[in-house]
Amino acid sequence: MEGSLLILIPISVLLVLLIVGVLWWAARSGQFDDMEGPAHAILMDDDRPKPEAKAAETDASQPPEARRE
């Protein structure tokens, strides 16, 4: 029992130090700066076609006789 504790306690301390180090690095490198911005940017995307594209679609949908005007 005591032999396994002598192995498990240092391993758990090293694991905790590793996790703290990874979280510290992530916070310092900007991983947690803006978690919601990209998600909101997708929702606020402008899905309306540009006016030039809409005019081209209108011309293409008319019969050839109407386009000559």
PDB file of N, CA, C and O in Angstrom:
ATOM      1  N   MET A   1       0.827  -1.198   0.000  1.00  0.00           N
ATOM      2  CA  MET A   1       0.000   0.000   0.000  1.00  0.00           C
ATOM      3  C   MET A   1       0.863   1.250   0.000  1.00  0.00           C
ATOM      4  O   MET A   1       0.645   2.149  -0.812  1.00  0.00           O
ATOM      5  N   GLU A   2       1.851   1.323   0.907  1.00  0.00           N
ATOM      6  CA  GLU A   2       2.699   2.510   0.974  1.00  0.00           C
ATOM      7  C   GLU A   2       3.599   2.623  -0.245  1.00  0.00           C
ATOM      8  O   GLU A   2       3.972   3.727  -0.641  1.00  0.00           O
ATOM      9  N   GLY A   3       3.939   1.524  -0.826  1.00  0.00           N
ATOM     10  CA  GLY A   3       4.773   1.553  -2.018  1.00  0.00           C
ATOM     11  C   GLY A   3       4.048   2.168  -3.211  1.00  0.00           C
ATOM     12  O   GLY A   3       4.642   2.896  -4.006  1.00  0.00           O
ATOM     13  N   SER A   4       2.752   1.863  -3.325  1.00  0.00           N
ATOM     14  CA  SER A   4       1.980   2.429  -4.427  1.00  0.00           C
ATOM     15  C   SER A   4       1.734   3.923  -4.219  1.00  0.00           C
ATOM     16  O   SER A   4       1.670   4.680  -5.188  1.00  0.00           O
ATOM     17  N   LEU A   5       1.593   4.360  -2.940  1.00  0.00           N
ATOM     18  CA  LEU A   5       1.411   5.784  -2.671  1.00  0.00           C
ATOM     19  C   LEU A   5       2.672   6.574  -3.012  1.00  0.00           C
ATOM     20  O   LEU A   5       2.593   7.721  -3.450  1.00  0.00           O
ATOM     21  N   LEU A   6       3.826   5.961  -2.811  1.00  0.00           N
ATOM     22  CA  LEU A   6       5.088   6.633  -3.133  1.00  0.00           C
ATOM     23  C   LEU A   6       5.229   6.855  -4.642  1.00  0.00           C
ATOM     24  O   LEU A   6       5.989   7.720  -5.077  1.00  0.00           O
ATOM     25  N   ILE A   7       4.512   6.089  -5.418  1.00  0.00           N
ATOM     26  CA  ILE A   7       4.531   6.253  -6.878  1.00  0.00           C
ATOM     27  C   ILE A   7       3.388   7.160  -7.333  1.00  0.00           C
ATOM     28  O   ILE A   7       3.589   8.030  -8.180  1.00  0.00           O
ATOM     29  N   LEU A   8       2.201   6.964  -6.781  1.00  0.00           N
ATOM     30  CA  LEU A   8       1.022   7.682  -7.250  1.00  0.00           C
ATOM     31  C   LEU A   8       1.015   9.158  -6.864  1.00  0.00           C
ATOM     32  O   LEU A   8       0.558   9.989  -7.649  1.00  0.00           O
ATOM     33  N   ILE A   9       1.509   9.504  -5.676  1.00  0.00           N
ATOM     34  CA  ILE A   9       1.500  10.910  -5.258  1.00  0.00           C
ATOM     35  C   ILE A   9       2.406  11.765  -6.140  1.00  0.00           C
ATOM     36  O   ILE A   9       1.957  12.818  -6.592  1.00  0.00           O
ATOM     37  N   PRO A  10       3.649  11.379  -6.412  1.00  0.00           N
ATOM     38  CA  PRO A  10       4.466  12.204  -7.324  1.00  0.00           C
ATOM     39  C   PRO A  10       3.887  12.275  -8.745  1.00  0.00           C
ATOM     40  O   PRO A  10       3.977  13.312  -9.403  1.00  0.00           O
ATOM     41  N   ILE A  11       3.301  11.182  -9.208  1.00  0.00           N
ATOM     42  CA  ILE A  11       2.689  11.204 -10.546  1.00  0.00           C
ATOM     43  C   ILE A  11       1.525  12.182 -10.569  1.00  0.00           C
ATOM     44  O   ILE A  11       1.377  12.933 -11.533  1.00  0.00           O
ATOM     45  N   SER A  12       0.686  12.192  -9.519  1.00  0.00           N
ATOM     46  CA  SER A  12      -0.440  13.119  -9.490  1.00  0.00           C
ATOM     47  C   SER A  12       0.032  14.564  -9.371  1.00  0.00           C
ATOM     48  O   SER A  12      -0.567  15.455  -9.973  1.00  0.00           O
ATOM     49  N   VAL A  13       1.088  14.811  -8.609  1.00  0.00           N
ATOM     50  CA  VAL A  13       1.624  16.173  -8.508  1.00  0.00           C
ATOM     51  C   VAL A  13       2.163  16.626  -9.860  1.00  0.00           C
ATOM     52  O   VAL A  13       1.935  17.768 -10.258  1.00  0.00           O
ATOM     53  N   LEU A  14       2.861  15.766 -10.562  1.00  0.00           N
ATOM     54  CA  LEU A  14       3.361  16.116 -11.895  1.00  0.00           C
ATOM     55  C   LEU A  14       2.213  16.369 -12.872  1.00  0.00           C
ATOM     56  O   LEU A  14       2.293  17.277 -13.700  1.00  0.00           O
ATOM     57  N   LEU A  15       1.161  15.585 -12.782  1.00  0.00           N
ATOM     58  CA  LEU A  15       0.001  15.763 -13.645  1.00  0.00           C
ATOM     59  C   LEU A  15      -0.682  17.107 -13.370  1.00  0.00           C
ATOM     60  O   LEU A  15      -1.074  17.806 -14.304  1.00  0.00           O
ATOM     61  N   VAL A  16      -0.824  17.464 -12.110  1.00  0.00           N
ATOM     62  CA  VAL A  16      -1.418  18.754 -11.755  1.00  0.00           C
ATOM     63  C   VAL A  16      -0.550  19.893 -12.267  1.00  0.00           C
ATOM     64  O   VAL A  16      -1.073  20.864 -12.813  1.00  0.00           O
ATOM     65  N   LEU A  17       0.757  19.796 -12.104  1.00  0.00           N
ATOM     66  CA  LEU A  17       1.661  20.831 -12.605  1.00  0.00           C
ATOM     67  C   LEU A  17       1.589  20.942 -14.126  1.00  0.00           C
ATOM     68  O   LEU A  17       1.653  22.046 -14.666  1.00  0.00           O
ATOM     69  N   LEU A  18       1.460  19.835 -14.809  1.00  0.00           N
ATOM     70  CA  LEU A  18       1.338  19.844 -16.258  1.00  0.00           C
ATOM     71  C   LEU A  18       0.038  20.532 -16.692  1.00  0.00           C
ATOM     72  O   LEU A  18       0.041  21.340 -17.621  1.00  0.00           O
ATOM     73  N   ILE A  19      -1.054  20.215 -16.026  1.00  0.00           N
ATOM     74  CA  ILE A  19      -2.338  20.829 -16.362  1.00  0.00           C
ATOM     75  C   ILE A  19      -2.306  22.327 -16.088  1.00  0.00           C
ATOM     76  O   ILE A  19      -2.784  23.112 -16.907  1.00  0.00           O
ATOM     77  N   VAL A  20      -1.756  22.733 -14.964  1.00  0.00           N
ATOM     78  CA  VAL A  20      -1.641  24.161 -14.648  1.00  0.00           C
ATOM     79  C   VAL A  20      -0.762  24.858 -15.678  1.00  0.00           C
ATOM     80  O   VAL A  20      -1.068  25.972 -16.103  1.00  0.00           O
ATOM     81  N   GLY A  21       0.314  24.220 -16.076  1.00  0.00           N
ATOM     82  CA  GLY A  21       1.197  24.808 -17.087  1.00  0.00           C
ATOM     83  C   GLY A  21       0.509  24.982 -18.432  1.00  0.00           C
ATOM     84  O   GLY A  21       0.692  26.005 -19.092  1.00  0.00           O
ATOM     85  N   VAL A  22      -0.272  24.006 -18.841  1.00  0.00           N
ATOM     86  CA  VAL A  22      -0.993  24.102 -20.112  1.00  0.00           C
ATOM     87  C   VAL A  22      -2.051  25.199 -20.045  1.00  0.00           C
ATOM     88  O   VAL A  22      -2.204  25.961 -21.000  1.00  0.00           O
ATOM     89  N   LEU A  23      -2.780  25.292 -18.944  1.00  0.00           N
ATOM     90  CA  LEU A  23      -3.774  26.352 -18.800  1.00  0.00           C
ATOM     91  C   LEU A  23      -3.125  27.734 -18.752  1.00  0.00           C
ATOM     92  O   LEU A  23      -3.658  28.689 -19.317  1.00  0.00           O
ATOM     93  N   TRP A  24      -1.979  27.845 -18.082  1.00  0.00           N
ATOM     94  CA  TRP A  24      -1.261  29.117 -18.028  1.00  0.00           C
ATOM     95  C   TRP A  24      -0.795  29.526 -19.430  1.00  0.00           C
ATOM     96  O   TRP A  24      -0.930  30.687 -19.818  1.00  0.00           O
ATOM     97  N   TRP A  25      -0.250  28.572 -20.182  1.00  0.00           N
ATOM     98  CA  TRP A  25       0.195  28.864 -21.542  1.00  0.00           C
ATOM     99  C   TRP A  25      -0.981  29.296 -22.415  1.00  0.00           C
ATOM    100  O   TRP A  25      -0.863  30.248 -23.186  1.00  0.00           O
ATOM    101  N   ALA A  26      -2.112  28.605 -22.298  1.00  0.00           N
ATOM    102  CA  ALA A  26      -3.275  28.934 -23.109  1.00  0.00           C
ATOM    103  C   ALA A  26      -3.793  30.334 -22.793  1.00  0.00           C
ATOM    104  O   ALA A  26      -4.186  31.070 -23.698  1.00  0.00           O
ATOM    105  N   ALA A  27      -3.796  30.698 -21.526  1.00  0.00           N
ATOM    106  CA  ALA A  27      -4.263  32.039 -21.147  1.00  0.00           C
ATOM    107  C   ALA A  27      -3.292  33.108 -21.631  1.00  0.00           C
ATOM    108  O   ALA A  27      -3.728  34.174 -22.065  1.00  0.00           O
ATOM    109  N   ARG A  28      -2.001  32.854 -21.569  1.00  0.00           N
ATOM    110  CA  ARG A  28      -1.005  33.838 -21.996  1.00  0.00           C
ATOM    111  C   ARG A  28      -0.941  33.977 -23.510  1.00  0.00           C
ATOM    112  O   ARG A  28      -0.579  35.042 -24.008  1.00  0.00           O
ATOM    113  N   SER A  29      -1.280  32.935 -24.251  1.00  0.00           N
ATOM    114  CA  SER A  29      -1.178  32.991 -25.707  1.00  0.00           C
ATOM    115  C   SER A  29      -2.469  33.463 -26.372  1.00  0.00           C
ATOM    116  O   SER A  29      -2.542  33.526 -27.599  1.00  0.00           O
ATOM    117  N   GLY A  30      -3.493  33.797 -25.575  1.00  0.00           N
ATOM    118  CA  GLY A  30      -4.707  34.373 -26.141  1.00  0.00           C
ATOM    119  C   GLY A  30      -5.754  33.365 -26.563  1.00  0.00           C
ATOM    120  O   GLY A  30      -6.633  33.695 -27.359  1.00  0.00           O
ATOM    121  N   GLN A  31      -5.687  32.164 -26.061  1.00  0.00           N
ATOM    122  CA  GLN A  31      -6.661  31.147 -26.452  1.00  0.00           C
ATOM    123  C   GLN A  31      -8.065  31.446 -25.944  1.00  0.00           C
ATOM    124  O   GLN A  31      -9.045  30.976 -26.521  1.00  0.00           O
ATOM    125  N   PHE A  32      -8.172  32.228 -24.862  1.00  0.00           N
ATOM    126  CA  PHE A  32      -9.477  32.500 -24.259  1.00  0.00           C
ATOM    127  C   PHE A  32      -9.907  33.946 -24.458  1.00  0.00           C
ATOM    128  O   PHE A  32     -10.783  34.421 -23.736  1.00  0.00           O
ATOM    129  N   ASP A  33      -9.321  34.661 -25.415  1.00  0.00           N
ATOM    130  CA  ASP A  33      -9.617  36.080 -25.586  1.00  0.00           C
ATOM    131  C   ASP A  33     -11.055  36.329 -26.028  1.00  0.00           C
ATOM    132  O   ASP A  33     -11.785  37.059 -25.359  1.00  0.00           O
ATOM    133  N   ASP A  34     -11.467  35.742 -27.132  1.00  0.00           N
ATOM    134  CA  ASP A  34     -12.810  35.999 -27.657  1.00  0.00           C
ATOM    135  C   ASP A  34     -13.435  34.674 -28.054  1.00  0.00           C
ATOM    136  O   ASP A  34     -13.223  34.171 -29.157  1.00  0.00           O
ATOM    137  N   MET A  35     -14.207  34.123 -27.135  1.00  0.00           N
ATOM    138  CA  MET A  35     -14.799  32.811 -27.382  1.00  0.00           C
ATOM    139  C   MET A  35     -16.091  32.900 -28.195  1.00  0.00           C
ATOM    140  O   MET A  35     -16.451  31.938 -28.874  1.00  0.00           O
ATOM    141  N   GLU A  36     -16.798  34.038 -28.141  1.00  0.00           N
ATOM    142  CA  GLU A  36     -18.101  34.134 -28.782  1.00  0.00           C
ATOM    143  C   GLU A  36     -18.089  34.933 -30.071  1.00  0.00           C
ATOM    144  O   GLU A  36     -19.044  34.851 -30.844  1.00  0.00           O
ATOM    145  N   GLY A  37     -17.056  35.695 -30.328  1.00  0.00           N
ATOM    146  CA  GLY A  37     -17.016  36.557 -31.508  1.00  0.00           C
ATOM    147  C   GLY A  37     -17.160  35.816 -32.826  1.00  0.00           C
ATOM    148  O   GLY A  37     -18.011  36.195 -33.631  1.00  0.00           O
ATOM    149  N   PRO A  38     -16.370  34.775 -33.091  1.00  0.00           N
ATOM    150  CA  PRO A  38     -16.509  34.054 -34.356  1.00  0.00           C
ATOM    151  C   PRO A  38     -17.884  33.386 -34.520  1.00  0.00           C
ATOM    152  O   PRO A  38     -18.404  33.304 -35.633  1.00  0.00           O
ATOM    153  N   ALA A  39     -18.460  32.919 -33.433  1.00  0.00           N
ATOM    154  CA  ALA A  39     -19.779  32.295 -33.530  1.00  0.00           C
ATOM    155  C   ALA A  39     -20.841  33.327 -33.912  1.00  0.00           C
ATOM    156  O   ALA A  39     -21.736  33.037 -34.705  1.00  0.00           O
ATOM    157  N   HIS A  40     -20.740  34.529 -33.347  1.00  0.00           N
ATOM    158  CA  HIS A  40     -21.702  35.577 -33.686  1.00  0.00           C
ATOM    159  C   HIS A  40     -21.458  36.119 -35.092  1.00  0.00           C
ATOM    160  O   HIS A  40     -22.398  36.547 -35.761  1.00  0.00           O
ATOM    161  N   ALA A  41     -20.227  36.103 -35.535  1.00  0.00           N
ATOM    162  CA  ALA A  41     -19.918  36.599 -36.876  1.00  0.00           C
ATOM    163  C   ALA A  41     -20.587  35.738 -37.946  1.00  0.00           C
ATOM    164  O   ALA A  41     -21.028  36.257 -38.972  1.00  0.00           O
ATOM    165  N   ILE A  42     -20.665  34.449 -37.719  1.00  0.00           N
ATOM    166  CA  ILE A  42     -21.339  33.567 -38.676  1.00  0.00           C
ATOM    167  C   ILE A  42     -22.822  33.886 -38.739  1.00  0.00           C
ATOM    168  O   ILE A  42     -23.413  33.895 -39.819  1.00  0.00           O
ATOM    169  N   LEU A  43     -23.426  34.145 -37.589  1.00  0.00           N
ATOM    170  CA  LEU A  43     -24.858  34.439 -37.558  1.00  0.00           C
ATOM    171  C   LEU A  43     -25.174  35.797 -38.170  1.00  0.00           C
ATOM    172  O   LEU A  43     -26.258  35.984 -38.722  1.00  0.00           O
ATOM    173  N   MET A  44     -24.252  36.742 -38.083  1.00  0.00           N
ATOM    174  CA  MET A  44     -24.499  38.085 -38.596  1.00  0.00           C
ATOM    175  C   MET A  44     -24.023  38.253 -40.043  1.00  0.00           C
ATOM    176  O   MET A  44     -23.932  39.377 -40.535  1.00  0.00           O
ATOM    177  N   ASP A  45     -23.723  37.160 -40.716  1.00  0.00           N
ATOM    178  CA  ASP A  45     -23.261  37.220 -42.095  1.00  0.00           C
ATOM    179  C   ASP A  45     -24.351  37.793 -42.988  1.00  0.00           C
ATOM    180  O   ASP A  45     -25.527  37.473 -42.819  1.00  0.00           O
ATOM    181  N   ASP A  46     -23.971  38.628 -43.927  1.00  0.00           N
ATOM    182  CA  ASP A  46     -24.928  39.264 -44.823  1.00  0.00           C
ATOM    183  C   ASP A  46     -25.230  38.311 -45.976  1.00  0.00           C
ATOM    184  O   ASP A  46     -24.382  38.087 -46.840  1.00  0.00           O
ATOM    185  N   ASP A  47     -26.443  37.749 -45.986  1.00  0.00           N
ATOM    186  CA  ASP A  47     -26.830  36.780 -47.007  1.00  0.00           C
ATOM    187  C   ASP A  47     -27.496  37.427 -48.213  1.00  0.00           C
ATOM    188  O   ASP A  47     -27.822  36.736 -49.179  1.00  0.00           O
ATOM    189  N   ARG A  48     -27.704  38.734 -48.176  1.00  0.00           N
ATOM    190  CA  ARG A  48     -28.352  39.396 -49.302  1.00  0.00           C
ATOM    191  C   ARG A  48     -27.382  39.485 -50.485  1.00  0.00           C
ATOM    192  O   ARG A  48     -26.207  39.796 -50.289  1.00  0.00           O
ATOM    193  N   PRO A  49     -27.849  39.219 -51.699  1.00  0.00           N
ATOM    194  CA  PRO A  49     -26.951  39.321 -52.860  1.00  0.00           C
ATOM    195  C   PRO A  49     -26.599  40.772 -53.133  1.00  0.00           C
ATOM    196  O   PRO A  49     -27.337  41.688 -52.769  1.00  0.00           O
ATOM    197  N   LYS A  50     -25.480  40.961 -53.769  1.00  0.00           N
ATOM    198  CA  LYS A  50     -25.050  42.302 -54.149  1.00  0.00           C
ATOM    199  C   LYS A  50     -25.991  42.853 -55.220  1.00  0.00           C
ATOM    200  O   LYS A  50     -26.578  42.071 -55.968  1.00  0.00           O
ATOM    201  N   PRO A  51     -26.152  44.168 -55.315  1.00  0.00           N
ATOM    202  CA  PRO A  51     -27.063  44.748 -56.311  1.00  0.00           C
ATOM    203  C   PRO A  51     -26.698  44.373 -57.748  1.00  0.00           C
ATOM    204  O   PRO A  51     -27.592  44.182 -58.572  1.00  0.00           O
ATOM    205  N   GLU A  52     -25.406  44.264 -58.068  1.00  0.00           N
ATOM    206  CA  GLU A  52     -25.004  43.902 -59.430  1.00  0.00           C
ATOM    207  C   GLU A  52     -25.462  42.486 -59.771  1.00  0.00           C
ATOM    208  O   GLU A  52     -25.928  42.228 -60.881  1.00  0.00           O
ATOM    209  N   ALA A  53     -25.327  41.580 -58.821  1.00  0.00           N
ATOM    210  CA  ALA A  53     -25.734  40.195 -59.065  1.00  0.00           C
ATOM    211  C   ALA A  53     -27.244  40.107 -59.227  1.00  0.00           C
ATOM    212  O   ALA A  53     -27.735  39.333 -60.048  1.00  0.00           O
ATOM    213  N   LYS A  54     -27.977  40.887 -58.458  1.00  0.00           N
ATOM    214  CA  LYS A  54     -29.434  40.863 -58.561  1.00  0.00           C
ATOM    215  C   LYS A  54     -29.883  41.397 -59.923  1.00  0.00           C
ATOM    216  O   LYS A  54     -30.817  40.853 -60.512  1.00  0.00           O
ATOM    217  N   ALA A  55     -29.235  42.454 -60.438  1.00  0.00           N
ATOM    218  CA  ALA A  55     -29.589  42.997 -61.744  1.00  0.00           C
ATOM    219  C   ALA A  55     -29.297  41.977 -62.849  1.00  0.00           C
ATOM    220  O   ALA A  55     -30.073  41.861 -63.797  1.00  0.00           O
ATOM    221  N   ALA A  56     -28.211  41.253 -62.740  1.00  0.00           N
ATOM    222  CA  ALA A  56     -27.875  40.238 -63.741  1.00  0.00           C
ATOM    223  C   ALA A  56     -28.898  39.103 -63.707  1.00  0.00           C
ATOM    224  O   ALA A  56     -29.275  38.580 -64.756  1.00  0.00           O
ATOM    225  N   GLU A  57     -29.346  38.721 -62.521  1.00  0.00           N
ATOM    226  CA  GLU A  57     -30.355  37.667 -62.425  1.00  0.00           C
ATOM    227  C   GLU A  57     -31.675  38.133 -63.038  1.00  0.00           C
ATOM    228  O   GLU A  57     -32.358  37.345 -63.693  1.00  0.00           O
ATOM    229  N   THR A  58     -32.041  39.383 -62.838  1.00  0.00           N
ATOM    230  CA  THR A  58     -33.285  39.910 -63.390  1.00  0.00           C
ATOM    231  C   THR A  58     -33.232  39.909 -64.910  1.00  0.00           C
ATOM    232  O   THR A  58     -34.208  39.543 -65.564  1.00  0.00           O
ATOM    233  N   ASP A  59     -32.101  40.317 -65.478  1.00  0.00           N
ATOM    234  CA  ASP A  59     -31.965  40.315 -66.933  1.00  0.00           C
ATOM    235  C   ASP A  59     -32.025  38.901 -67.496  1.00  0.00           C
ATOM    236  O   ASP A  59     -32.616  38.687 -68.555  1.00  0.00           O
ATOM    237  N   ALA A  60     -31.435  37.951 -66.822  1.00  0.00           N
ATOM    238  CA  ALA A  60     -31.409  36.576 -67.319  1.00  0.00           C
ATOM    239  C   ALA A  60     -32.779  35.924 -67.218  1.00  0.00           C
ATOM    240  O   ALA A  60     -33.083  35.013 -67.988  1.00  0.00           O
ATOM    241  N   SER A  61     -33.613  36.372 -66.284  1.00  0.00           N
ATOM    242  CA  SER A  61     -34.918  35.735 -66.126  1.00  0.00           C
ATOM    243  C   SER A  61     -35.941  36.257 -67.130  1.00  0.00           C
ATOM    244  O   SER A  61     -36.999  35.651 -67.297  1.00  0.00           O
ATOM    245  N   GLN A  62     -35.649  37.355 -67.791  1.00  0.00           N
ATOM    246  CA  GLN A  62     -36.587  37.907 -68.773  1.00  0.00           C
ATOM    247  C   GLN A  62     -36.388  37.220 -70.117  1.00  0.00           C
ATOM    248  O   GLN A  62     -35.286  36.768 -70.428  1.00  0.00           O
ATOM    249  N   PRO A  63     -37.441  37.139 -70.910  1.00  0.00           N
ATOM    250  CA  PRO A  63     -37.301  36.542 -72.248  1.00  0.00           C
ATOM    251  C   PRO A  63     -36.400  37.428 -73.117  1.00  0.00           C
ATOM    252  O   PRO A  63     -36.266  38.621 -72.843  1.00  0.00           O
ATOM    253  N   PRO A  64     -35.786  36.866 -74.149  1.00  0.00           N
ATOM    254  CA  PRO A  64     -34.858  37.639 -74.983  1.00  0.00           C
ATOM    255  C   PRO A  64     -35.491  38.882 -75.603  1.00  0.00           C
ATOM    256  O   PRO A  64     -34.802  39.885 -75.792  1.00  0.00           O
ATOM    257  N   GLU A  65     -36.776  38.842 -75.923  1.00  0.00           N
ATOM    258  CA  GLU A  65     -37.409  40.011 -76.525  1.00  0.00           C
ATOM    259  C   GLU A  65     -37.443  41.176 -75.548  1.00  0.00           C
ATOM    260  O   GLU A  65     -37.281  42.326 -75.957  1.00  0.00           O
ATOM    261  N   ALA A  66     -37.648  40.903 -74.274  1.00  0.00           N
ATOM    262  CA  ALA A  66     -37.757  41.964 -73.275  1.00  0.00           C
ATOM    263  C   ALA A  66     -36.388  42.555 -72.946  1.00  0.00           C
ATOM    264  O   ALA A  66     -36.304  43.706 -72.516  1.00  0.00           O
ATOM    265  N   ARG A  67     -35.308  41.783 -73.141  1.00  0.00           N
ATOM    266  CA  ARG A  67     -33.971  42.269 -72.810  1.00  0.00           C
ATOM    267  C   ARG A  67     -33.450  43.270 -73.831  1.00  0.00           C
ATOM    268  O   ARG A  67     -32.525  44.020 -73.519  1.00  0.00           O
ATOM    269  N   ARG A  68     -33.991  43.311 -75.005  1.00  0.00           N
ATOM    270  CA  ARG A  68     -33.473  44.206 -76.052  1.00  0.00           C
ATOM    271  C   ARG A  68     -33.760  45.667 -75.756  1.00  0.00           C
ATOM    272  O   ARG A  68     -33.093  46.547 -76.302  1.00  0.00           O
ATOM    273  N   GLU A  69     -34.723  45.941 -74.915  1.00  0.00           N
ATOM    274  CA  GLU A  69     -35.111  47.325 -74.648  1.00  0.00           C
ATOM    275  C   GLU A  69     -34.075  48.096 -73.917  1.00  0.00           C
ATOM    276  O   GLU A  69     -34.274  49.276 -73.627  1.00  0.00           O
TER     277      GLU A  69
END
